[in-house]
Amino acid sequence: NAPNMKHDMLYKKVLQGIRLLHLCEFHYADVVLTLAYASVYFRGAFTSLGKTMSDYEAAHVCVLLIYLAHSFLFDETCPLRVWQQHIFKKYCNLKVLDAALYRIFKLRGFKLRITEAEEKEALSVLLLRTNGGLPDGSSTSGQRRPKGRSSSSTESTKCMEKEDSGSADI
């Protein structure tokens, strides 16, 4: 039963990150691509830090990697302070979160690009192996939106509304 509790924490935190992206009106394909990048980042982070992280910390690191991936992929992002207020509030303050983000970024050698093969494999795991692809039968591989072209011009505005709403944890 303990392994289920470990996974439940990870699932809960990842779902909170996905929900925040959804509330900020990121398109489904953008969220999937963000998760693909974050999964590649997580493999590297877990290889380096896995034995030193508690399950609780690993769940939070995973969500921080989702933030890092979405920040790399899109010009208009949900600010880190919004993520801290809604997902990391009980875990750490913004200053500590920013330091953790820097440490993870440094761990990647300040490089957030992944290879085409890594992207294809990550998308395959997320899409093809689990549910046969996107609802319309297509795949996102090779259809990445270039930086500067986000799916909605209002993501930052929507995220700021989440910040201002004072709502409880997502």
Salt bridges, closest charged atoms under 4 A:
GLU25 OE2 - LYS158 NZ 3.81
ASP30 OD1 - ARG145 NH1 2.45
ASP55 OD2 - LYS6 NZ 3.91
ASP75 OD1 - LYS147 NZ 3.86
GLU119 OE1 - ARG144 NH2 2.59
GLU121 OE2 - ARG129 NH2 3.42
GLU161 OE1 - LYS158 NZ 3.93
GLU163 OE2 - ARG81 NE 2.73
ASP169 OD2 - LYS90 NZ 3.90
